[in-house]
Amino acid sequence: MPSIESAPISEAPWSVSTTDYRDASHYCASCLIDGNPSGSDKQVGLCKLPIFTPSGALSRAAVANATARFNQVQGGGKDKAKSMLVAAHRRLKMAVPAILGGGGGGNSANSGAMNKMIRGGR
């Protein structure tokens, strides 16, 4: 996947499934957290918080979804994921919510807008 800074941006609703990716490795590359042991075959279930579409675009709706789910994720890799989510918010010119250490409106203030974005404006 391209970097957050260089990826094209997708404004489409997030309706992507793990099966939309070529394979587990491709899916894990789209995620902020890859819990697979280094050098082992990738397992989809160990990868969390996808923010890139299968074509490699940074998805605004997926970033909102990953932010909303951030505190629900268990395991390691959250510090790196948090910094990448902050970078994604900045790239997309989205306020960094309090859940990520920003003052740009916490989840409670933005949850309705985030949920609407995830559902594609519905």
N, C-alpha and C positions, 0 to 999 in steps of 0.2 A: 504494500500500500504506500502511496505517497505520504509525505509528512503533512502535518496539520497546516503548516505554512504554505505548502505548494499544491495541495489537493484542490481540485475544482470543488465548488460548493453545490450541494443539492438542496433545493427547497421543497422537494416532494415529500408527501406524508411518509412516515416510516412504516412500511408494511413488508419488511424483509424478514425472511426465515433463514435459518442456518442452511437449509437445502438450496438456497439461492446462490450459495458460494460454491466454487469449484470443488473444494474439499475442506477437511478440517483445518489444514494449515492456512488456507486462504481466509477462512472465517476467523481464525485466531489472530491473524495479522490485522483484521479490522477492529479488534477489541482492544480496550485499554488495559485489560488484565489477562495475561496468559499464564495460567497456573500449571502448565505442563512442565515436567522436569526437563532441563536442558539436554538436548540430544535425543529425546525420546519421540516416538510418533505422537502427533497431536491428537488430542481428544477434545471435541467440541464442548463437552460439559465442564471442562476446566478453564474455558475462556469466557470472560465476562465483559459486559458493557461495550458492545459494538458501537462505533461511531462513523464507520466508513461503509458506504454501499458496496455491493459486489464489484461495481465498476471502479471503485477507488475514490469516489467523491465523499467529501466531508458532509455529513447529513445534519442539517440544523435540527430536524425532528429527533434524530438519534441522539444528538448531544443533549437535548432537553430530556429525553427519556433516560439516558445514562445518569444525568444529574439527579433526576427524581428517584432513581434506584440506588444511588451511590451508597447511602447508609445501610441498605439492605444486603450489600455484598459482604460475604465472609471471606476470610483468608488474607493472604499477603498481597502486596502490590498496590495497596490503596494510596500510598504517598505519591508514587509515580502517576497513577491514574488521576489523582486529584490535580497535580500540576498540569497534566495533559488536558484535562477538562477545562481548567482555567485558560490555557492557551487556546483551546477551541472556542470558548466563549469570546475571548478577545478577537480572534480571527473573524468570527461571525458577527462581531459588534453587538454581542448580547451582554447584558449586565451579569457580572459574576455574582451568583447568589451567596448568601451567608453560609450555606452548607459547605461551600468551597472556600470560605474565608474571605469573601468579598462583602461589600456593603450594598450591593446592587439589588437588594430585594431578596428575601429568603424564600424558601419553598412555599411557605404558607401564603405569601403575598402573590407569588407567581404560579402557584399550582394550577389554577384554572386556566391560565394562558398556556402553560406547558402541556396540560392534558389536551387542550384544544389543538395545539400544534401537532402533538403526537397523533391525534385522530384525523389530521388533515383538515382542520378548520371546522369540524362538525361539533 
